[in-house]
Amino acid sequence: MNKPLSRLTAAEAAQLIEHDQTVAFSGFTPAGAPKNTPFAIAQRAKELHANGKPFKIGVLTGASTGKSLDGALAEAEAIRFRAPYQSDPTLRKSINEGRAQFSDMHLSMMPQNVRYGFLGKVDWAIIEACEVTPSGEITLTSAVGAAPTYCNVAEKIIIEHNSFHPATLRGFHDIYEPLDPPYRKPFAVCAPSDRIGAPVIKVDPSKIVGVVETNTPDEVVGFGEASDITAQIGSNVADFLAREISRGLIPKCFLPIQSGVGDTANAVLKAMGERADIPVFEMYTEVIQDAVVALMKSGKVRFASGCSLTVSPAVLREIYADIEFFRSRTLLRPQEISNSPEIVRRLGLISINTAIEVDITGNVNSTHVLGKSMMNGIGGSGDFARNAFLSIFTCPSTAKGGKISTIVPLASHLDHSEHSVQIIITEQGVADLRGKSPSERARTIIENCASPDYRPILQDYVAMAGAAHTPQTLSSAFGMHLAFSKKGDMRQVNWSDCK
């Protein structure tokens, strides 16, 4: 017989965490992330700092988290190192000011990098669960993330038992952790609904130091209504996919969809759902968001495999109120599997992700503002884009009220090279880059995706570059960025000043 698990308060759990230790947290986005214990750790950090004592920890997660984790720890100056993705404004400021070190990495690689020892020893795993048994079976809540790996490698585990999430979530998760090379086997996923693992994480119960009882909803912020721009981007994506089906370049039965998260992604999925000439489809993606749930209810999405239920509070309540309906249509996997390049290539996904800026030859910056300041991170976009059947990137053509063009001569930071990018879509139109040379790509992107305010500027740049395989000139490539830095508006660029 296993002994009953010890009960702790969040404050008692926080006292167990020591300065300079590394703590791995469950969750993927705010979904499934522990809340009470990290907040208590932040309070402990503030108390120690007030007494002149050091306290900073390494923080590992699946992706971004919520304000009670990343936000609270960053405010308390308690983060020494952070990986692999974040979206909290306080933490972002800390990273960009050099007060917290951040390692941005492809999300599919995070679990294996931890297992390989590349990120050092993991002292603690703090895991949110809707059920935990004395025998060491852990049923996760609304996300999987990297929790299976963190439970495996951490020296000790603290469980946040969050009764907000029903124990009937058991069965929503497909927990599978691969062997490491040279013993790894193929992932036997040939359709989004295929299961290859167990419904729970299984650990040695002696590793579980204690259980913190909570009843706290996820800190997912609801998405805004589609703007005119995001709605037009969505319509352009749907039009393009429908044309590709009619041309025979996408199978008439369609292919599984991967979509990023956010207002634009929701608008794209909504537009796809409204098109009769786009068939019922499945999703193999990271984040299952509001629009996916709406499409399940309407019958447009047959099945969704993902890593998290990153939905607004009202939509999560809908799911829990009709849990059997969603149980047969939803599967949550570890990010190592949801983002696996092997599976992405096998299933032939249509990958739709967002960009911060795109240059005229098709290179994409997903992470940095003006090449210097980190926004959120690369996330899983690279996992999907490089291996997809069709790789699409979307963005508005301008930002900051038109003062910034998202279409630029040369990307100020490179996340996805032109070799991984096939289609660019803005509210202006669609640039199909397949089979085109760099000069052809430049003309296509400028004519179809750039704002009318910036087309002449970009065409002048290409003309200035002269005859070349790739239309670039080193002395002027960042002229638009410099114009914004100096004058507050990219339209104020003067190419003659750049020579």
C-alpha positions as CSV (number, residue, x, y, z in Angstrom):
1,M,0.0,0.0,0.0
2,N,1.3,3.5,-0.9
3,K,1.3,6.1,1.8
4,P,-1.1,9.1,1.5
5,L,0.6,12.0,-0.1
6,S,1.6,14.9,2.2
7,R,-0.4,18.1,2.1
8,L,1.3,21.5,1.9
9,T,0.2,25.1,1.7
10,A,1.6,27.1,-1.2
11,A,3.7,29.1,1.3
12,E,5.1,25.9,2.8
13,A,5.9,24.6,-0.7
14,A,7.7,27.9,-1.6
15,Q,9.9,27.5,1.4
16,L,11.4,24.3,-0.1
17,I,12.8,26.2,-3.1
18,E,16.3,27.5,-2.7
19,H,18.3,30.3,-4.3
20,D,19.9,29.3,-7.6
21,Q,17.9,26.1,-8.1
22,T,16.1,25.2,-11.3
23,V,12.4,24.8,-11.2
24,A,10.3,23.3,-14.1
25,F,6.7,24.1,-14.3
26,S,3.8,22.4,-16.1
27,G,1.5,24.1,-18.6
28,F,1.6,25.4,-22.1
29,T,0.5,29.0,-22.3
30,P,-1.4,29.9,-19.1
31,A,-3.4,26.7,-19.5
32,G,-2.3,24.0,-17.1
33,A,0.3,26.2,-15.4
34,P,0.5,26.1,-11.6
35,K,-0.5,29.4,-10.0
36,N,-0.5,29.5,-6.2
37,T,2.9,27.9,-5.6
38,P,4.9,30.1,-8.1
39,F,3.1,33.2,-6.7
40,A,4.2,32.1,-3.2
41,I,7.7,31.6,-4.4
42,A,7.7,35.2,-5.7
43,Q,6.5,36.4,-2.3
44,R,9.4,34.5,-0.7
45,A,11.8,36.2,-3.1
46,K,10.5,39.6,-2.1
47,E,10.9,38.9,1.6
48,L,14.5,37.6,1.1
49,H,15.4,40.5,-1.1
50,A,14.1,42.9,1.6
51,N,16.4,41.3,4.1
52,G,19.4,41.6,1.8
53,K,19.5,37.9,0.8
54,P,19.8,36.7,-2.8
55,F,17.0,34.6,-4.4
56,K,16.8,33.9,-8.1
57,I,15.9,30.6,-9.8
58,G,16.0,29.1,-13.3
59,V,12.5,28.8,-14.7
60,L,11.7,26.1,-17.3
61,T,8.2,25.8,-18.7
62,G,6.4,24.3,-21.8
63,A,5.7,27.7,-23.3
64,S,4.4,31.0,-21.9
65,T,2.5,31.0,-18.6
66,G,0.3,33.3,-16.6
67,K,0.6,36.4,-14.5
68,S,0.9,34.3,-11.3
69,L,4.0,32.5,-12.6
70,D,6.0,34.5,-15.1
71,G,4.5,37.9,-14.1
72,A,4.9,37.4,-10.3
73,L,8.4,35.9,-10.5
74,A,9.6,38.7,-12.9
75,E,8.1,41.4,-10.7
76,A,9.9,39.9,-7.7
77,E,13.2,39.9,-9.6
78,A,13.3,36.2,-9.0
79,I,14.2,34.8,-12.4
80,R,17.8,34.1,-13.2
81,F,17.3,32.2,-16.4
82,R,14.2,31.4,-18.5
83,A,13.4,29.1,-21.3
84,P,11.9,28.4,-23.8
85,Y,9.1,31.0,-24.5
86,Q,7.3,33.8,-22.7
87,S,4.7,36.5,-23.3
88,D,4.4,38.3,-20.0
89,P,5.1,42.1,-20.3
90,T,7.0,42.4,-17.0
91,L,9.2,39.4,-17.8
92,R,9.7,40.7,-21.4
93,K,11.0,44.0,-19.9
94,S,13.3,42.2,-17.6
95,I,14.7,40.2,-20.5
96,N,15.2,43.2,-22.7
97,E,16.9,45.1,-20.0
98,G,19.3,42.2,-19.3
99,R,18.0,41.5,-15.8
100,A,16.9,37.9,-16.7
101,Q,18.6,35.7,-19.2
102,F,16.4,34.1,-21.8
103,S,17.0,31.2,-24.2
104,D,14.6,31.1,-27.1
105,M,14.2,27.6,-28.6
106,H,11.9,25.5,-30.8
107,L,9.3,24.1,-28.5
108,S,9.6,20.5,-29.8
109,M,13.2,20.5,-28.7
110,M,12.7,21.8,-25.1
111,P,11.9,18.4,-23.5
112,Q,14.7,16.5,-25.2
113,N,17.2,19.3,-24.5
114,V,16.3,18.9,-20.8
115,R,16.6,15.1,-20.9
116,Y,20.0,15.4,-22.7
117,G,21.2,17.6,-19.8
118,F,21.8,20.6,-22.0
119,L,20.1,22.9,-19.6
120,G,21.6,21.5,-16.4
121,K,20.1,19.8,-13.4
122,V,16.3,20.2,-12.7
123,D,15.8,20.4,-8.9
124,W,12.0,20.7,-8.8
125,A,9.0,20.1,-11.0
126,I,5.8,21.9,-10.0
127,I,2.9,20.3,-11.8
128,E,-0.8,21.3,-11.9
129,A,-3.1,18.2,-11.8
130,C,-6.8,17.5,-11.6
131,E,-6.0,14.2,-9.9
132,V,-3.1,12.5,-8.3
133,T,-3.0,9.1,-6.7
134,P,-0.9,7.7,-3.8
135,S,0.6,5.3,-6.4
136,G,2.0,8.3,-8.4
137,E,-0.5,8.6,-11.3
138,I,-0.9,12.3,-12.3
139,T,-3.8,13.4,-14.4
140,L,-2.9,16.8,-15.9
141,T,-5.4,19.7,-16.4
142,S,-5.8,21.8,-19.5
143,A,-2.3,21.3,-21.0
144,V,0.5,18.8,-21.2
145,G,3.5,20.9,-22.3
146,A,6.8,19.3,-21.1
147,A,5.3,18.0,-17.9
148,P,6.1,14.3,-18.5
149,T,9.8,15.1,-19.0
150,Y,9.9,17.5,-16.1
151,C,8.4,14.8,-13.8
152,N,10.9,12.3,-15.1
153,V,14.1,14.4,-14.7
154,A,13.3,16.5,-11.6
155,E,14.8,15.4,-8.3
156,K,11.5,16.3,-6.5
157,I,8.0,17.1,-7.4
158,I,5.3,19.3,-6.0
159,I,1.7,18.8,-7.2
160,E,-0.8,21.6,-7.3
161,H,-4.1,19.8,-7.2
162,N,-6.5,22.2,-8.8
163,S,-10.1,21.2,-8.3
164,F,-11.3,23.9,-10.7
165,H,-10.5,21.3,-13.4
166,P,-12.6,18.2,-13.2
167,A,-11.1,14.7,-12.6
168,T,-13.1,13.6,-15.6
169,L,-10.3,15.1,-17.7
170,R,-8.7,11.7,-17.4
171,G,-8.6,10.3,-20.9
172,F,-8.1,13.7,-22.6
173,H,-4.3,13.3,-22.5
174,D,-2.0,11.0,-24.5
175,I,1.2,10.9,-22.5
176,Y,4.2,9.6,-24.4
177,E,7.8,10.3,-23.9
178,P,10.3,8.9,-26.5
179,L,13.5,7.1,-25.8
180,D,16.6,9.2,-26.4
181,P,19.0,8.4,-29.3
182,P,20.2,5.9,-30.3
183,Y,17.2,4.0,-29.0
184,R,14.4,6.2,-30.2
185,K,11.6,4.6,-32.2
186,P,9.3,6.2,-34.9
187,F,6.3,8.0,-33.5
188,A,3.3,5.8,-34.6
189,V,1.0,8.8,-35.3
190,C,-0.6,8.5,-38.8
191,A,-3.7,10.6,-38.1
192,P,-4.5,13.4,-35.6
193,S,-6.7,11.0,-33.5
194,D,-4.1,8.3,-33.1
195,R,-3.1,7.5,-29.5
196,I,0.3,6.2,-28.6
197,G,0.6,6.7,-24.9
198,A,-1.1,6.6,-21.5
199,P,-3.8,8.9,-20.0
200,V,-1.6,9.8,-17.0
201,I,2.0,10.6,-16.0
202,K,3.3,7.8,-13.8
203,V,6.1,8.7,-11.3
204,D,7.7,7.1,-8.3
205,P,5.4,8.5,-5.5
206,S,8.5,9.0,-3.3
207,K,9.5,11.9,-5.5
208,I,6.3,13.7,-4.7
209,V,7.2,15.9,-1.7
210,G,3.6,17.2,-1.2
211,V,0.3,18.3,-2.7
212,V,-0.9,21.9,-2.6
213,E,-4.7,22.1,-2.8
214,T,-6.1,24.9,-5.1
215,N,-9.2,25.9,-6.9
216,T,-8.0,28.5,-9.4
217,P,-9.1,29.0,-13.1
218,D,-6.5,29.3,-15.9
219,E,-5.3,32.8,-16.5
220,V,-6.0,32.7,-20.2
221,V,-7.1,36.2,-21.5
222,G,-10.0,36.1,-23.9
223,F,-9.3,37.0,-27.5
224,G,-10.7,40.2,-29.1
225,E,-13.2,40.4,-31.9
226,A,-11.7,40.3,-35.4
227,S,-10.7,43.7,-36.7
228,D,-11.2,44.7,-40.3
229,I,-7.5,43.9,-40.9
230,T,-7.5,40.5,-39.2
231,A,-10.8,39.6,-40.8
232,Q,-9.4,40.5,-44.3
233,I,-6.3,38.4,-43.6
234,G,-8.5,35.5,-42.6
235,S,-10.6,35.9,-45.8
236,N,-7.4,36.0,-47.9
237,V,-6.1,32.8,-46.3
238,A,-9.5,31.0,-46.8
239,D,-9.6,32.3,-50.5
240,F,-6.1,31.0,-51.1
241,L,-6.8,27.5,-49.6
242,A,-10.0,27.2,-51.6
243,R,-8.2,28.1,-54.8
244,E,-5.5,25.5,-54.1
245,I,-8.1,22.8,-53.6
246,S,-9.8,23.7,-56.9
247,R,-6.4,23.7,-58.7
248,G,-5.7,20.2,-57.3
249,L,-2.7,21.3,-55.4
250,I,-4.3,20.4,-52.1
251,P,-6.2,17.1,-51.9
252,K,-10.0,17.5,-52.2
253,C,-10.3,15.7,-48.8
254,F,-8.1,18.5,-47.4
255,L,-5.2,18.2,-45.0
256,P,-4.8,18.7,-41.2
257,I,-4.3,22.4,-40.1
258,Q,-1.8,23.8,-37.7
259,S,-2.5,27.3,-36.6
260,G,-0.7,29.8,-34.3
261,V,-2.5,31.5,-31.4
262,G,-4.0,35.0,-31.1
263,D,-6.5,37.3,-32.8
264,T,-5.2,36.8,-36.3
265,A,-5.2,33.0,-36.0
266,N,-8.7,33.0,-34.6
267,A,-9.8,35.2,-37.5
268,V,-8.2,32.8,-40.0
269,L,-9.9,29.8,-38.6
270,K,-13.3,31.6,-38.4
271,A,-13.0,32.5,-42.1
272,M,-12.1,28.9,-43.0
273,G,-15.1,27.7,-41.1
274,E,-17.4,30.0,-43.1
275,R,-16.2,28.7,-46.5
276,A,-18.4,25.9,-48.0
277,D,-15.6,25.1,-50.5
278,I,-13.2,24.2,-47.6
279,P,-14.1,20.7,-46.4
280,V,-14.5,19.5,-42.9
281,F,-11.0,19.2,-41.5
282,E,-8.9,18.0,-38.6
283,M,-6.2,19.9,-36.7
284,Y,-2.8,18.8,-35.5
285,T,-1.5,21.8,-33.7
286,E,0.0,23.2,-30.5
287,V,-2.8,25.4,-29.1
288,I,-6.6,24.6,-29.3
289,Q,-8.2,28.0,-29.0
290,D,-11.7,29.5,-29.1
291,A,-12.2,29.4,-32.8
292,V,-11.4,25.6,-32.9
293,V,-14.0,24.9,-30.3
294,A,-16.6,26.9,-32.2
295,L,-15.7,24.9,-35.4
296,M,-16.0,21.6,-33.5
297,K,-19.5,22.6,-32.3
298,S,-20.5,23.6,-35.8
299,G,-19.1,20.3,-37.3
300,K,-16.4,22.0,-39.4
301,V,-13.6,20.5,-37.3
302,R,-13.8,16.8,-36.9
303,F,-10.9,16.3,-34.5
304,A,-8.3,18.5,-32.8
305,S,-5.0,17.2,-31.5
306,G,-3.0,19.8,-29.5
307,C,-0.8,20.5,-26.5
308,S,-3.2,22.8,-24.6
309,L,-6.8,24.1,-24.3
310,T,-5.8,27.7,-24.5
311,V,-9.4,29.0,-24.5
312,S,-11.2,31.9,-22.9
313,P,-12.8,31.2,-19.4
314,A,-16.3,31.1,-20.9
315,V,-15.3,28.6,-23.6
316,L,-13.5,26.4,-21.0
317,R,-16.7,26.3,-19.0
318,E,-18.5,25.2,-22.1
319,I,-16.1,22.4,-22.6
320,Y,-16.3,21.2,-19.0
321,A,-20.1,21.4,-19.1
322,D,-20.2,19.1,-22.2
323,I,-17.1,17.1,-21.6
324,E,-18.2,13.9,-23.3
325,F,-18.8,15.7,-26.6
326,F,-15.3,17.1,-26.5
327,R,-13.7,13.9,-25.2
328,S,-14.3,12.2,-28.5
329,R,-13.0,15.1,-30.5
330,T,-9.9,16.3,-28.6
331,L,-6.5,15.0,-27.6
332,L,-3.8,16.7,-25.6
333,R,-0.2,15.6,-26.1
334,P,3.3,16.5,-24.9
335,Q,4.8,19.3,-27.0
336,E,7.5,16.9,-28.1
337,I,4.8,15.0,-30.0
338,S,2.4,17.8,-30.9
339,N,5.3,19.7,-32.5
340,S,7.2,16.7,-33.8
341,P,8.8,17.5,-37.2
342,E,8.5,13.7,-38.0
343,I,4.7,13.8,-37.5
344,V,4.3,17.2,-39.2
345,R,6.0,15.9,-42.4
346,R,4.1,12.6,-42.3
347,L,0.6,14.1,-41.9
348,G,1.2,16.8,-44.5
349,L,0.1,19.7,-42.4
350,I,-1.0,23.1,-43.7
351,S,0.9,25.4,-41.3
352,I,-0.4,28.9,-40.6
353,N,1.7,31.2,-38.4
354,T,2.2,34.9,-37.7
355,A,5.2,37.1,-38.4
356,I,6.5,40.4,-37.0
357,E,8.2,41.3,-40.3
358,V,8.9,39.7,-43.6
359,D,11.7,40.8,-46.0
360,I,11.4,41.0,-49.7
361,T,13.0,37.6,-50.4
362,G,10.8,35.8,-47.9
363,N,12.8,35.6,-44.7
364,V,10.6,35.9,-41.6
365,N,11.3,37.5,-38.2
366,S,8.8,36.1,-35.6
367,T,10.5,37.2,-32.4
368,H,12.3,40.6,-32.4
369,V,11.3,44.2,-32.7
370,L,13.9,46.2,-34.7
371,G,16.2,43.2,-34.4
372,K,17.0,43.9,-30.8
373,S,14.0,43.6,-28.4
374,M,12.5,40.1,-27.8
375,M,8.8,40.0,-28.1
376,N,7.7,36.4,-27.1
377,G,9.9,33.8,-28.8
378,I,9.9,31.5,-31.8
379,G,7.5,29.0,-30.1
380,G,6.6,26.1,-32.3
381,S,6.4,28.0,-35.6
382,G,9.7,26.6,-36.8
383,D,8.8,23.0,-35.9
384,F,5.8,23.3,-38.2
385,A,7.0,25.7,-41.0
386,R,10.1,23.8,-42.0
387,N,8.2,20.5,-42.3
388,A,4.7,21.4,-43.4
389,F,3.1,20.4,-46.7
390,L,2.4,24.1,-47.1
391,S,4.0,26.8,-45.0
392,I,2.0,30.1,-44.6
393,F,2.9,33.2,-42.7
394,T,0.4,36.0,-42.0
395,C,0.8,39.6,-40.7
396,P,-0.8,43.0,-41.2
397,S,1.1,45.0,-43.8
398,T,1.8,47.8,-41.3
399,A,2.2,48.5,-37.6
400,K,2.2,51.6,-35.4
401,G,-0.5,53.3,-37.4
402,G,1.4,52.9,-40.6
403,K,4.7,54.2,-39.3
404,I,6.2,50.7,-39.6
405,S,6.1,48.5,-42.7
406,T,6.1,44.7,-41.9
407,I,7.5,44.2,-45.4
408,V,11.1,45.4,-45.3
409,P,14.2,45.0,-47.5
410,L,16.0,42.7,-45.0
411,A,14.6,41.2,-41.8
412,S,16.2,42.7,-38.7
413,H,16.2,39.2,-37.1
414,L,16.0,35.8,-38.8
415,D,13.8,33.0,-37.4
416,H,12.6,31.3,-40.6
417,S,14.7,31.5,-43.7
418,E,13.3,31.9,-47.2
419,H,13.7,28.1,-47.6
420,S,11.0,27.4,-45.0
421,V,8.5,30.0,-46.2
422,Q,6.1,29.4,-49.1
423,I,3.2,31.8,-48.8
424,I,3.0,35.3,-47.3
425,I,-0.5,36.7,-46.6
426,T,-1.4,40.2,-45.4
427,E,-4.6,42.1,-45.6
428,Q,-3.3,43.4,-49.0
429,G,-3.1,40.0,-50.6
430,V,-1.2,36.8,-51.1
431,A,2.4,36.2,-52.2
432,D,3.0,32.7,-53.5
433,L,6.8,32.2,-53.3
434,R,6.9,28.6,-54.5
435,G,9.5,28.0,-57.2
436,K,10.5,31.7,-57.5
437,S,13.9,33.2,-57.5
438,P,14.8,35.9,-55.0
439,S,14.1,38.7,-57.5
440,E,10.8,37.2,-58.4
441,R,9.9,36.8,-54.7
442,A,10.8,40.4,-54.1
443,R,8.5,41.6,-56.9
444,T,5.6,39.3,-55.7
445,I,5.8,40.2,-52.1
446,I,6.0,44.0,-52.8
447,E,3.1,43.9,-55.3
448,N,0.8,41.7,-53.3
449,C,1.6,42.1,-49.6
450,A,3.1,45.5,-49.0
451,S,1.0,48.5,-48.0
452,P,0.4,50.9,-50.9
453,D,2.3,53.6,-48.9
454,Y,5.4,51.4,-49.0
455,R,5.4,49.8,-52.4
456,P,7.2,52.7,-54.2
457,I,9.8,52.8,-51.4
458,L,10.5,49.1,-51.6
459,Q,10.5,49.2,-55.4
460,D,13.1,52.0,-55.3
461,Y,15.2,49.8,-53.0
462,V,15.1,46.9,-55.4
463,A,16.0,49.2,-58.3
464,M,18.9,50.6,-56.3
465,A,20.2,47.1,-55.7
466,G,20.6,46.6,-59.4
467,A,21.0,43.4,-61.3
468,A,21.8,40.6,-58.8
469,H,20.5,37.1,-57.9
470,T,19.3,38.5,-54.6
471,P,18.2,42.2,-54.7
472,Q,20.0,43.5,-51.6
473,T,22.5,46.3,-51.0
474,L,24.4,46.1,-47.7
475,S,24.7,49.9,-47.2
476,S,20.9,50.4,-47.4
477,A,19.3,47.1,-46.2
478,F,18.3,48.5,-42.8
479,G,17.5,52.0,-44.1
480,M,13.8,51.7,-43.2
481,H,14.6,50.5,-39.7
482,L,17.0,53.3,-39.2
483,A,14.5,55.9,-40.4
484,F,12.0,54.6,-37.8
485,S,14.6,54.7,-35.1
486,K,15.7,58.3,-36.0
487,K,12.5,59.9,-37.3
488,G,9.7,57.7,-36.0
489,D,8.4,56.7,-39.4
490,M,9.8,54.2,-42.0
491,R,8.2,56.3,-44.7
492,Q,10.8,59.0,-44.0
493,V,13.6,56.8,-45.4
494,N,15.9,58.5,-48.0
495,W,17.8,55.9,-49.9
496,S,20.3,58.4,-51.1
497,D,21.4,59.0,-47.5
498,C,22.1,55.3,-47.1
499,K,24.7,55.0,-49.8
